[in-house]
Amino acid sequence: MIRFYGCDFCKHCTGMKKGHPVCEAFPNGVAYDHMDKDLQNLKECNNGIGFEPREKNTNK
């Protein structure tokens, strides 16, 4: 089963490290318990950085 987390849709997510998303808020990897939170409604994830949606690719 494929599971998507809020991190997958955040513009601060920069990749993966050992199976965890890596972002500006969590440079060493986001903990699984944090990924289960409603990230889109949190004011801050960590280090003063919160969820911001990625811009949709409008190239056709």
PQR file with spaces between the fields and no chain letter, atoms N, CA, C, O and H, PARSE charges and radii, in Angstrom:
ATOM       1  N    MET     1       0.836   -1.171    0.000 -0.4000 1.5000
ATOM       2  CA   MET     1       0.000    0.000    0.000 -0.0000 2.0000
ATOM       3  C    MET     1       0.889    1.245    0.000  0.5500 1.7000
ATOM       4  O    MET     1       1.882    1.319    0.725 -0.5500 1.4000
ATOM       5  N    ILE     2       0.516    2.205   -0.816 -0.4000 1.5000
ATOM       6  CA   ILE     2       1.227    3.481   -0.865 -0.0000 2.0000
ATOM       7  C    ILE     2       0.491    4.465    0.028  0.5500 1.7000
ATOM       8  O    ILE     2      -0.734    4.583   -0.021 -0.5500 1.4000
ATOM       9  H    ILE     2      -0.290    2.145   -1.405  0.4000 1.0000
ATOM      10  N    ARG     3       1.264    5.167    0.844 -0.4000 1.5000
ATOM      11  CA   ARG     3       0.659    6.140    1.758 -0.0000 2.0000
ATOM      12  C    ARG     3       1.321    7.487    1.538  0.5500 1.7000
ATOM      13  O    ARG     3       2.544    7.584    1.447 -0.5500 1.4000
ATOM      14  H    ARG     3       2.258    5.071    0.884  0.4000 1.0000
ATOM      15  N    PHE     4       0.508    8.516    1.453 -0.4000 1.5000
ATOM      16  CA   PHE     4       1.023    9.864    1.305 -0.0000 2.0000
ATOM      17  C    PHE     4       0.838   10.609    2.613  0.5500 1.7000
ATOM      18  O    PHE     4      -0.151   10.412    3.320 -0.5500 1.4000
ATOM      19  H    PHE     4      -0.487    8.437    1.527  0.4000 1.0000
ATOM      20  N    TYR     5       1.783   11.453    2.923 -0.4000 1.5000
ATOM      21  CA   TYR     5       1.737   12.267    4.123 -0.0000 2.0000
ATOM      22  C    TYR     5       1.672   13.731    3.709  0.5500 1.7000
ATOM      23  O    TYR     5       1.979   14.069    2.566 -0.5500 1.4000
ATOM      24  H    TYR     5       2.586   11.613    2.349  0.4000 1.0000
ATOM      25  N    GLY     6       1.276   14.593    4.628 -0.4000 1.5000
ATOM      26  CA   GLY     6       1.244   16.022    4.339 -0.0000 2.0000
ATOM      27  C    GLY     6       2.593   16.530    3.856  0.5500 1.7000
ATOM      28  O    GLY     6       2.663   17.439    3.028 -0.5500 1.4000
ATOM      29  H    GLY     6       1.026   14.318    5.557  0.4000 1.0000
ATOM      30  N    CYS     7       3.658   15.943    4.373 -0.4000 1.5000
ATOM      31  CA   CYS     7       5.012   16.348    3.973 -0.0000 2.0000
ATOM      32  C    CYS     7       5.210   16.225    2.461  0.5500 1.7000
ATOM      33  O    CYS     7       5.931   17.020    1.858 -0.5500 1.4000
ATOM      34  H    CYS     7       3.601   15.205    5.046  0.4000 1.0000
ATOM      35  N    ASP     8       4.576   15.238    1.858 -0.4000 1.5000
ATOM      36  CA   ASP     8       4.732   15.008    0.427 -0.0000 2.0000
ATOM      37  C    ASP     8       4.221   16.178   -0.405  0.5500 1.7000
ATOM      38  O    ASP     8       4.604   16.325   -1.565 -0.5500 1.4000
ATOM      39  H    ASP     8       3.991   14.591    2.348  0.4000 1.0000
ATOM      40  N    PHE     9       3.369   17.001    0.169 -0.4000 1.5000
ATOM      41  CA   PHE     9       2.755   18.106   -0.560 -0.0000 2.0000
ATOM      42  C    PHE     9       3.243   19.474   -0.093  0.5500 1.7000
ATOM      43  O    PHE     9       2.691   20.503   -0.482 -0.5500 1.4000
ATOM      44  H    PHE     9       3.058   16.882    1.112  0.4000 1.0000
ATOM      45  N    CYS    10       4.280   19.482    0.743 -0.4000 1.5000
ATOM      46  CA   CYS    10       4.817   20.726    1.300 -0.0000 2.0000
ATOM      47  C    CYS    10       6.019   21.206    0.488  0.5500 1.7000
ATOM      48  O    CYS    10       6.866   20.407    0.087 -0.5500 1.4000
ATOM      49  H    CYS    10       4.729   18.646    1.060  0.4000 1.0000
ATOM      50  N    LYS    11       6.085   22.508    0.252 -0.4000 1.5000
ATOM      51  CA   LYS    11       7.185   23.053   -0.544 -0.0000 2.0000
ATOM      52  C    LYS    11       8.529   23.000    0.192  0.5500 1.7000
ATOM      53  O    LYS    11       9.574   23.174   -0.434 -0.5500 1.4000
ATOM      54  H    LYS    11       5.397   23.157    0.577  0.4000 1.0000
ATOM      55  N    HIS    12       8.519   22.764    1.506 -0.4000 1.5000
ATOM      56  CA   HIS    12       9.763   22.711    2.273 -0.0000 2.0000
ATOM      57  C    HIS    12      10.417   21.329    2.241  0.5500 1.7000
ATOM      58  O    HIS    12      11.567   21.180    2.654 -0.5500 1.4000
ATOM      59  H    HIS    12       7.670   22.623    2.015  0.4000 1.0000
ATOM      60  N    CYS    13       9.697   20.321    1.757 -0.4000 1.5000
ATOM      61  CA   CYS    13      10.237   18.962    1.680 -0.0000 2.0000
ATOM      62  C    CYS    13      11.311   18.918    0.596  0.5500 1.7000
ATOM      63  O    CYS    13      11.071   19.314   -0.544 -0.5500 1.4000
ATOM      64  H    CYS    13       8.762   20.442    1.422  0.4000 1.0000
ATOM      65  N    THR    14      12.495   18.433    0.963 -0.4000 1.5000
ATOM      66  CA   THR    14      13.626   18.452    0.038 -0.0000 2.0000
ATOM      67  C    THR    14      14.063   17.065   -0.417  0.5500 1.7000
ATOM      68  O    THR    14      14.970   16.955   -1.242 -0.5500 1.4000
ATOM      69  H    THR    14      12.689   18.111    1.889  0.4000 1.0000
ATOM      70  N    GLY    15      13.449   16.009    0.092 -0.4000 1.5000
ATOM      71  CA   GLY    15      13.825   14.661   -0.323 -0.0000 2.0000
ATOM      72  C    GLY    15      13.574   13.647    0.773  0.5500 1.7000
ATOM      73  O    GLY    15      12.751   13.856    1.664 -0.5500 1.4000
ATOM      74  H    GLY    15      12.712   16.098    0.762  0.4000 1.0000
ATOM      75  N    MET    16      14.301   12.539    0.687 -0.4000 1.5000
ATOM      76  CA   MET    16      14.142   11.437    1.640 -0.0000 2.0000
ATOM      77  C    MET    16      15.502   11.070    2.216  0.5500 1.7000
ATOM      78  O    MET    16      16.535   11.221    1.565 -0.5500 1.4000
ATOM      79  H    MET    16      14.969   12.369   -0.037  0.4000 1.0000
ATOM      80  N    LYS    17      15.477   10.579    3.466 -0.4000 1.5000
ATOM      81  CA   LYS    17      16.689   10.099    4.128 -0.0000 2.0000
ATOM      82  C    LYS    17      16.293    8.929    5.010  0.5500 1.7000
ATOM      83  O    LYS    17      15.563    9.108    5.985 -0.5500 1.4000
ATOM      84  H    LYS    17      14.637   10.456    3.995  0.4000 1.0000
ATOM      85  N    LYS    18      16.760    7.742    4.683 -0.4000 1.5000
ATOM      86  CA   LYS    18      16.453    6.533    5.448 -0.0000 2.0000
ATOM      87  C    LYS    18      14.950    6.330    5.641  0.5500 1.7000
ATOM      88  O    LYS    18      14.497    5.971    6.728 -0.5500 1.4000
ATOM      89  H    LYS    18      17.353    7.596    3.891  0.4000 1.0000
ATOM      90  N    GLY    19      14.188    6.563    4.578 -0.4000 1.5000
ATOM      91  CA   GLY    19      12.751    6.328    4.613 -0.0000 2.0000
ATOM      92  C    GLY    19      11.926    7.434    5.231  0.5500 1.7000
ATOM      93  O    GLY    19      10.710    7.292    5.362 -0.5500 1.4000
ATOM      94  H    GLY    19      14.556    6.855    3.695  0.4000 1.0000
ATOM      95  N    HIS    20      12.549    8.524    5.612 -0.4000 1.5000
ATOM      96  CA   HIS    20      11.846    9.659    6.211 -0.0000 2.0000
ATOM      97  C    HIS    20      11.977   10.874    5.295  0.5500 1.7000
ATOM      98  O    HIS    20      13.040   11.105    4.719 -0.5500 1.4000
ATOM      99  H    HIS    20      13.537    8.639    5.506  0.4000 1.0000
ATOM     100  N    PRO    21      10.901   11.651    5.156 -0.5600 1.5000
ATOM     101  CA   PRO    21      11.046   12.913    4.423  0.2800 2.0000
ATOM     102  C    PRO    21      12.034   13.821    5.152  0.5500 1.7000
ATOM     103  O    PRO    21      12.110   13.808    6.380 -0.5500 1.4000
ATOM     104  N    VAL    22      12.780   14.597    4.397 -0.4000 1.5000
ATOM     105  CA   VAL    22      13.718   15.578    4.929 -0.0000 2.0000
ATOM     106  C    VAL    22      13.238   16.941    4.457  0.5500 1.7000
ATOM     107  O    VAL    22      12.836   17.101    3.304 -0.5500 1.4000
ATOM     108  H    VAL    22      12.719   14.608    3.399  0.4000 1.0000
ATOM     109  N    CYS    23      13.282   17.918    5.346 -0.4000 1.5000
ATOM     110  CA   CYS    23      12.820   19.246    4.968 -0.0000 2.0000
ATOM     111  C    CYS    23      13.603   20.302    5.735  0.5500 1.7000
ATOM     112  O    CYS    23      14.468   19.995    6.556 -0.5500 1.4000
ATOM     113  H    CYS    23      13.609   17.788    6.282  0.4000 1.0000
ATOM     114  N    GLU    24      13.272   21.556    5.441 -0.4000 1.5000
ATOM     115  CA   GLU    24      13.933   22.662    6.123 -0.0000 2.0000
ATOM     116  C    GLU    24      13.623   22.662    7.618  0.5500 1.7000
ATOM     117  O    GLU    24      14.444   23.110    8.419 -0.5500 1.4000
ATOM     118  H    GLU    24      12.570   21.805    4.774  0.4000 1.0000
ATOM     119  N    ALA    25      12.452   22.166    8.000 -0.4000 1.5000
ATOM     120  CA   ALA    25      12.076   22.118    9.412 -0.0000 2.0000
ATOM     121  C    ALA    25      12.749   20.953   10.138  0.5500 1.7000
ATOM     122  O    ALA    25      13.085   21.060   11.318 -0.5500 1.4000
ATOM     123  H    ALA    25      11.786   21.802    7.349  0.4000 1.0000
ATOM     124  N    PHE    26      12.942   19.843    9.430 -0.4000 1.5000
ATOM     125  CA   PHE    26      13.563   18.637    9.998 -0.0000 2.0000
ATOM     126  C    PHE    26      14.685   18.167    9.072  0.5500 1.7000
ATOM     127  O    PHE    26      14.485   17.227    8.303 -0.5500 1.4000
ATOM     128  H    PHE    26      12.669   19.756    8.472  0.4000 1.0000
ATOM     129  N    PRO    27      15.857   18.798    9.131 -0.5600 1.5000
ATOM     130  CA   PRO    27      16.946   18.442    8.212  0.2800 2.0000
ATOM     131  C    PRO    27      17.486   17.030    8.408  0.5500 1.7000
ATOM     132  O    PRO    27      18.134   16.500    7.506 -0.5500 1.4000
ATOM     133  N    ASN    28      17.242   16.409    9.550 -0.4000 1.5000
ATOM     134  CA   ASN    28      17.706   15.040    9.787 -0.0000 2.0000
ATOM     135  C    ASN    28      16.616   14.000    9.553  0.5500 1.7000
ATOM     136  O    ASN    28      16.820   12.814    9.812 -0.5500 1.4000
ATOM     137  H    ASN    28      16.715   16.839   10.283  0.4000 1.0000
ATOM     138  N    GLY    29      15.470   14.438    9.070 -0.4000 1.5000
ATOM     139  CA   GLY    29      14.365   13.521    8.794 -0.0000 2.0000
ATOM     140  C    GLY    29      13.194   13.753    9.733  0.5500 1.7000
ATOM     141  O    GLY    29      13.375   13.969   10.931 -0.5500 1.4000
ATOM     142  H    GLY    29      15.304   15.402    8.860  0.4000 1.0000
ATOM     143  N    VAL    30      11.991   13.705    9.176 -0.4000 1.5000
ATOM     144  CA   VAL    30      10.762   13.912    9.938 -0.0000 2.0000
ATOM     145  C    VAL    30      10.400   12.624   10.667  0.5500 1.7000
ATOM     146  O    VAL    30      10.396   11.553   10.060 -0.5500 1.4000
ATOM     147  H    VAL    30      11.844   13.529    8.202  0.4000 1.0000
ATOM     148  N    ALA    31      10.096   12.711   11.956 -0.4000 1.5000
ATOM     149  CA   ALA    31       9.699   11.533   12.738 -0.0000 2.0000
ATOM     150  C    ALA    31       8.320   11.055   12.279  0.5500 1.7000
ATOM     151  O    ALA    31       7.467   11.864   11.911 -0.5500 1.4000
ATOM     152  H    ALA    31      10.099   13.580   12.450  0.4000 1.0000
ATOM     153  N    TYR    32       8.109    9.750   12.302 -0.4000 1.5000
ATOM     154  CA   TYR    32       6.833    9.188   11.857 -0.0000 2.0000
ATOM     155  C    TYR    32       5.656    9.766   12.640  0.5500 1.7000
ATOM     156  O    TYR    32       4.607   10.033   12.055 -0.5500 1.4000
ATOM     157  H    TYR    32       8.802    9.093   12.600  0.4000 1.0000
ATOM     158  N    ASP    33       5.807    9.966   13.951 -0.4000 1.5000
ATOM     159  CA   ASP    33       4.678   10.484   14.732 -0.0000 2.0000
ATOM     160  C    ASP    33       4.299   11.901   14.305  0.5500 1.7000
ATOM     161  O    ASP    33       3.142   12.294   14.452 -0.5500 1.4000
ATOM     162  H    ASP    33       6.659    9.750   14.427  0.4000 1.0000
ATOM     163  N    HIS    34       5.232   12.658   13.789 -0.4000 1.5000
ATOM     164  CA   HIS    34       4.914   13.993   13.292 -0.0000 2.0000
ATOM     165  C    HIS    34       4.156   13.916   11.966  0.5500 1.7000
ATOM     166  O    HIS    34       3.270   14.732   11.711 -0.5500 1.4000
ATOM     167  H    HIS    34       6.172   12.338   13.670  0.4000 1.0000
ATOM     168  N    MET    35       4.494   12.949   11.130 -0.4000 1.5000
ATOM     169  CA   MET    35       3.845   12.820    9.824 -0.0000 2.0000
ATOM     170  C    MET    35       2.376   12.453    9.948  0.5500 1.7000
ATOM     171  O    MET    35       1.600   12.721    9.031 -0.5500 1.4000
ATOM     172  H    MET    35       5.214   12.286   11.337  0.4000 1.0000
ATOM     173  N    ASP    36       1.976   11.851   11.051 -0.4000 1.5000
ATOM     174  CA   ASP    36       0.575   11.484   11.243 -0.0000 2.0000
ATOM     175  C    ASP    36      -0.297   12.654   11.702  0.5500 1.7000
ATOM     176  O    ASP    36      -1.514   12.505   11.817 -0.5500 1.4000
ATOM     177  H    ASP    36       2.605   11.634   11.797  0.4000 1.0000
ATOM     178  N    LYS    37       0.306   13.810   11.965 -0.4000 1.5000
ATOM     179  CA   LYS    37      -0.455   14.989   12.381 -0.0000 2.0000
ATOM     180  C    LYS    37      -1.101   15.655   11.166  0.5500 1.7000
ATOM     181  O    LYS    37      -0.701   15.413   10.027 -0.5500 1.4000
ATOM     182  H    LYS    37       1.294   13.931   11.872  0.4000 1.0000
ATOM     183  N    ASP    38      -2.091   16.485   11.421 -0.4000 1.5000
ATOM     184  CA   ASP    38      -2.747   17.255   10.364 -0.0000 2.0000
ATOM     185  C    ASP    38      -1.848   18.449   10.040  0.5500 1.7000
ATOM     186  O    ASP    38      -2.078   19.555   10.527 -0.5500 1.4000
ATOM     187  H    ASP    38      -2.415   16.681   12.346  0.4000 1.0000
ATOM     188  N    LEU    39      -0.844   18.223    9.232 -0.4000 1.5000
ATOM     189  CA   LEU    39       0.195   19.219    8.993 -0.0000 2.0000
ATOM     190  C    LEU    39      -0.332   20.493    8.349  0.5500 1.7000
ATOM     191  O    LEU    39       0.186   21.580    8.607 -0.5500 1.4000
ATOM     192  H    LEU    39      -0.658   17.324    8.836  0.4000 1.0000
ATOM     193  N    GLN    40      -1.346   20.371    7.523 -0.4000 1.5000
ATOM     194  CA   GLN    40      -1.860   21.546    6.831 -0.0000 2.0000
ATOM     195  C    GLN    40      -2.512   22.532    7.790  0.5500 1.7000
ATOM     196  O    GLN    40      -2.667   23.705    7.452 -0.5500 1.4000
ATOM     197  H    GLN    40      -1.767   19.489    7.313  0.4000 1.0000
ATOM     198  N    ASN    41      -2.892   22.083    8.969 -0.4000 1.5000
ATOM     199  CA   ASN    41      -3.520   22.968    9.944 -0.0000 2.0000
ATOM     200  C    ASN    41      -2.615   23.336   11.111  0.5500 1.7000
ATOM     201  O    ASN    41      -3.040   24.044   12.023 -0.5500 1.4000
ATOM     202  H    ASN    41      -2.766   21.130    9.244  0.4000 1.0000
ATOM     203  N    LEU    42      -1.360   22.859   11.094 -0.4000 1.5000
ATOM     204  CA   LEU    42      -0.394   23.266   12.120 -0.0000 2.0000
ATOM     205  C    LEU    42       0.185   24.626   11.751  0.5500 1.7000
ATOM     206  O    LEU    42       0.443   24.896   10.578 -0.5500 1.4000
ATOM     207  H    LEU    42      -1.014   22.284   10.353  0.4000 1.0000
ATOM     208  N    LYS    43       0.388   25.474   12.741 -0.4000 1.5000
ATOM     209  CA   LYS    43       1.017   26.760   12.463 -0.0000 2.0000
ATOM     210  C    LYS    43       2.521   26.589   12.252  0.5500 1.7000
ATOM     211  O    LYS    43       3.135   27.332   11.486 -0.5500 1.4000
ATOM     212  H    LYS    43       0.179   25.254   13.693  0.4000 1.0000
ATOM     213  N    GLU    44       3.111   25.604   12.938 -0.4000 1.5000
ATOM     214  CA   GLU    44       4.549   25.384   12.828 -0.0000 2.0000
ATOM     215  C    GLU    44       4.850   23.903   12.986  0.5500 1.7000
ATOM     216  O    GLU    44       4.304   23.238   13.866 -0.5500 1.4000
ATOM     217  H    GLU    44       2.613   25.001   13.560  0.4000 1.0000
ATOM     218  N    CYS    45       5.718   23.396   12.131 -0.4000 1.5000
ATOM     219  CA   CYS    45       6.170   22.007   12.267 -0.0000 2.0000
ATOM     220  C    CYS    45       7.376   21.945   13.200  0.5500 1.7000
ATOM     221  O    CYS    45       7.389   21.182   14.165 -0.5500 1.4000
ATOM     222  H    CYS    45       6.161   23.936   11.416  0.4000 1.0000
ATOM     223  N    ASN    46       8.398   22.765   12.896 -0.4000 1.5000
ATOM     224  CA   ASN    46       9.634   22.787   13.670 -0.0000 2.0000
ATOM     225  C    ASN    46      10.486   23.961   13.181  0.5500 1.7000
ATOM     226  O    ASN    46      10.357   24.384   12.032 -0.5500 1.4000
ATOM     227  H    ASN    46       8.388   23.385   12.112  0.4000 1.0000
ATOM     228  N    ASN    47      11.341   24.477   14.037 -0.4000 1.5000
ATOM     229  CA   ASN    47      12.286   25.537   13.668 -0.0000 2.0000
ATOM     230  C    ASN    47      11.618   26.749   13.018  0.5500 1.7000
ATOM     231  O    ASN    47      12.226   27.395   12.163 -0.5500 1.4000
ATOM     232  H    ASN    47      11.446   24.133   14.970  0.4000 1.0000
ATOM     233  N    GLY    48      10.384   27.071   13.404 -0.4000 1.5000
ATOM     234  CA   GLY    48       9.687   28.227   12.853 -0.0000 2.0000
ATOM     235  C    GLY    48       9.141   28.031   11.447  0.5500 1.7000
ATOM     236  O    GLY    48       8.670   28.982   10.824 -0.5500 1.4000
ATOM     237  H    GLY    48       9.890   26.546   14.098  0.4000 1.0000
ATOM     238  N    ILE    49       9.203   26.806   10.948 -0.4000 1.5000
ATOM     239  CA   ILE    49       8.744   26.504    9.592 -0.0000 2.0000
ATOM     240  C    ILE    49       7.482   25.669    9.670  0.5500 1.7000
ATOM     241  O    ILE    49       7.410   24.711   10.440 -0.5500 1.4000
ATOM     242  H    ILE    49       9.585   26.033   11.455  0.4000 1.0000
ATOM     243  N    GLY    50       6.494   26.028    8.878 -0.4000 1.5000
ATOM     244  CA   GLY    50       5.238   25.296    8.849 -0.0000 2.0000
ATOM     245  C    GLY    50       4.910   24.823    7.436  0.5500 1.7000
ATOM     246  O    GLY    50       5.620   25.131    6.479 -0.5500 1.4000
ATOM     247  H    GLY    50       6.553   26.806    8.253  0.4000 1.0000
ATOM     248  N    PHE    51       3.835   24.081    7.333 -0.4000 1.5000
ATOM     249  CA   PHE    51       3.390   23.553    6.048 -0.0000 2.0000
ATOM     250  C    PHE    51       3.028   24.684    5.095  0.5500 1.7000
ATOM     251  O    PHE    51       2.293   25.606    5.449 -0.5500 1.4000
ATOM     252  H    PHE    51       3.259   23.831    8.111  0.4000 1.0000
ATOM     253  N    GLU    52       3.554   24.594    3.888 -0.4000 1.5000
ATOM     254  CA   GLU    52       3.161   25.477    2.792 -0.0000 2.0000
ATOM     255  C    GLU    52       3.001   24.596    1.564  0.5500 1.7000
ATOM     256  O    GLU    52       3.929   23.871    1.204 -0.5500 1.4000
ATOM     257  H    GLU    52       4.151   23.845    3.600  0.4000 1.0000
ATOM     258  N    PRO    53       1.846   24.644    0.916 -0.5600 1.5000
ATOM     259  CA   PRO    53       1.636   23.751   -0.225  0.2800 2.0000
ATOM     260  C    PRO    53       2.588   24.040   -1.375  0.5500 1.7000
ATOM     261  O    PRO    53       2.947   25.188   -1.635 -0.5500 1.4000
ATOM     262  N    ARG    54       2.989   22.971   -2.058 -0.4000 1.5000
ATOM     263  CA   ARG    54       3.799   23.129   -3.266 -0.0000 2.0000
ATOM     264  C    ARG    54       2.941   23.769   -4.342  0.5500 1.7000
ATOM     265  O    ARG    54       1.725   23.581   -4.379 -0.5500 1.4000
ATOM     266  H    ARG    54       2.697   22.038   -1.847  0.4000 1.0000
ATOM     267  N    GLU    55       3.579   24.517   -5.204 -0.4000 1.5000
ATOM     268  CA   GLU    55       2.839   25.047   -6.350 -0.0000 2.0000
ATOM     269  C    GLU    55       2.610   23.925   -7.336  0.5500 1.7000
ATOM     270  O    GLU    55       3.493   23.104   -7.583 -0.5500 1.4000
ATOM     271  H    GLU    55       4.567   24.670   -5.174  0.4000 1.0000
ATOM     272  N    LYS    56       1.430   23.900   -7.889 -0.4000 1.5000
ATOM     273  CA   LYS    56       1.101   22.858   -8.856 -0.0000 2.0000
ATOM     274  C    LYS    56       1.844   23.118  -10.159  0.5500 1.7000
ATOM     275  O    LYS    56       1.992   24.264  -10.583 -0.5500 1.4000
ATOM     276  H    LYS    56       0.713   24.567   -7.689  0.4000 1.0000
ATOM     277  N    ASN    57       2.308   22.048  -10.785 -0.4000 1.5000
ATOM     278  CA   ASN    57       2.979   22.137  -12.065 -0.0000 2.0000
ATOM     279  C    ASN    57       1.924   22.405  -13.139  0.5500 1.7000
ATOM     280  O    ASN    57       1.054   21.570  -13.388 -0.5500 1.4000
ATOM     281  H    ASN    57       2.188   21.117  -10.440  0.4000 1.0000
ATOM     282  N    THR    58       2.007   23.556  -13.759 -0.4000 1.5000
ATOM     283  CA   THR    58       1.024   23.910  -14.773 -0.0000 2.0000
ATOM     284  C    THR    58       1.550   23.718  -16.187  0.5500 1.7000
ATOM     285  O    THR    58       0.888   24.107  -17.149 -0.5500 1.4000
ATOM     286  H    THR    58       2.713   24.235  -13.556  0.4000 1.0000
ATOM     287  N    ASN    59       2.740   23.121  -16.327 -0.4000 1.5000
ATOM     288  CA   ASN    59       3.293   22.865  -17.658 -0.0000 2.0000
ATOM     289  C    ASN    59       2.463   21.802  -18.363  0.5500 1.7000
ATOM     290  O    ASN    59       2.100   20.790  -17.764 -0.5500 1.4000
ATOM     291  H    ASN    59       3.277   22.805  -15.545  0.4000 1.0000
ATOM     292  N    LYS    60       2.169   22.032  -19.618 -0.4000 1.5000
ATOM     293  CA   LYS    60       1.399   21.055  -20.389 -0.0000 2.0000
ATOM     294  C    LYS    60       2.083   20.731  -21.673  0.5500 1.7000
ATOM     295  O    LYS    60       1.579   19.924  -22.454 -0.5500 1.4000
ATOM     296  H    LYS    60       2.464   22.854  -20.105  0.4000 1.0000
